[in-house]
Amino acid sequence: MRNLFILLFFTTSILMASNKLIIDAKKFEGNDSKGISIFTGDVKLRKQQDKLDSDKLEVYMSKKSANKKRVPLKYVAIGNVSFTIISQNKKEYEGKGNKVIYYPQEDRYVIIGNGFIKERVEDRKIYGEKIFIDQKTGQARVNGTKNEPVRFIINLDDNKTSKDKKANK
């Protein structure tokens, strides 16, 4: 039990060093030797303006080393996942999926199963079975299935068109 609290302390201490990371859940399990923390039951993760809600969240940490602090390598959110993210270029995204994997070192996201992402300002939406996003390179890739193709929706109504419509009324 003591190791679980130590792992939780180090996990949250390291994550909070650059900003506060707050994880609320009904249950916590940790395995210090494997470097994994598992949160289950109404999981809510908050870091600055970013939010992630899920049924389960697994946090994988780097291996212990005498000279290095442990850092998160991967977050895996499973079940009823929904999120809001503010990107490095200040764009705001909201989305959901059955499973979301985040690799903080590479700033990459993978959304699996019933994936959906919406960019709020430009009102762009994308749907797919598997969505890959690389924040560092700005690249995205979306896979659909035979029965559920990729769907990309762009709002083409620009300010000029809106102003012209108002002027004609």
Buried (B, 14 or more C-beta within 10 A) or exposed (E): EEEBEEBBEBBBEBBEEEEEBEBEBEEBEBEBEEBBBBBBEEBBBBBEEBBBBBBBBBBBBBEEEEEEEBBBBBBBBBEBBBBBBBBEEEBBBBBBBBBBBBBEEEBBBBBBBBBBBBBEEEEBBBBBBBBBBBBEEEEBEBBBEEEEEBEEEEEEEEEEEEEEEEEEE
